[in-house]
């Protein structure tokens, strides 16, 4: 084994706030703390002010990030492979972004193994992804849904279920006096700290159903009173991929504290206080690979209301206990495109969302706290940060030892014999 195993990663920029970026960052930092690894990261999916390589502070030369447009290109990968000679290529996000990479699979895998951290939201089984899955040495899956899909679509491919994690030392329950003060400061117009608060922390994008949630929350307010509850939406209200949320609020006359928009980019510690301030966190997405906002909420002991889709299903229940309320889809429409021919879109309806909000609202404070307490136990038991790091360490060690790289490449045959009748 070399002094350190070198891994080339391709993903969202590891220092960006996206879910893919955060999971990449936590994986890399965890591996670096073992002292066994070095990383070269192609950081994409954002606009860069400049393209100067970043040597990440405390890790010195063991972690260098190269800003790239998109996720890079074939010539860049060829150059990186031969210049840096990594032992493993690791990449993460939706398969739609990687067809160009899998097209050069034979070039890459003849030199180094490919490890893919796979994101997929829903059924039916995407058999159109089979060739993609079979182009990797190992596929790690982010949810039970994704894991079942890979095992059925490409049963010959080695796959390992490895769900997301979060910083449970930051996303945790904070002292009540601190939370009350934070809540008091968050409602400058209405100093009532007894107001029922619902948290929504997602990108303002179509599948997140941000506009629908505002309309449905108004229906909820019409029943419980507009002075008794608030929805806090941590998002960009003018995201070009979403709706003009501020216009919707004006249209519905929800401009007096009923819905608060949080636009600023806050550090994790502030976000943790926002979850602590809330009585519940909600997600009504019609598709969600895992769902980090509700996951962070559970880690803070704040219960959740979620669509029973994708990875959200395994957050809200472990099959026995519940840590909030799951909303079954009112409809499951098959949607698609030229790239993704078919996938379910799980839509919830207004009545079911309002009913779930009312159920949460009518619980006692103690009952909500009990749901949240069990939710954090669920997070620590099944998705703990230490487990996440240990599993990645096992995967990389196993791949390096069993697959090898460069002159020591093993167990990969770049050709096959086909009998022609």
Secondary structure, 3 states (H helix, E strand, C coil): CCCCEEEEEEEECCCCCCHHHHHHHHHHHHHHHCCCEEEEEEEECCCCCCCCCEECHHHHHHEEEEECCCCCCHHHHHHHHHHHCCCEEEEEEEHHHCHHHHCCHHHHHCCEEEEEEEECCCCCCCHHHHHHHCCCCEEEECCHHHHHHHHHHCCCCCEEECCCCCCCCCCCCCCHHHHHHHHHHHCCCCCCCCCEEEEEECCCCHHHCHHHHHHHHHHHHHHHCCCCEEEEEECCCCCCCCCCHHHHHHHCCCCCCCEEEECCCCCHHHHHHHHHHCCEEEECCCCCCCCHHHHHHHHCCCCEEEECCCCHHHHHECCCCECEEEECCCEEEEECCCCCCCEEEEECCHHHHHHHHHHHHHCCHHHHHHHHHHHHHHHHHHHCHHHHHHHHHHHHHHHHHHHCEHHHCCCCCCCCCCCCC
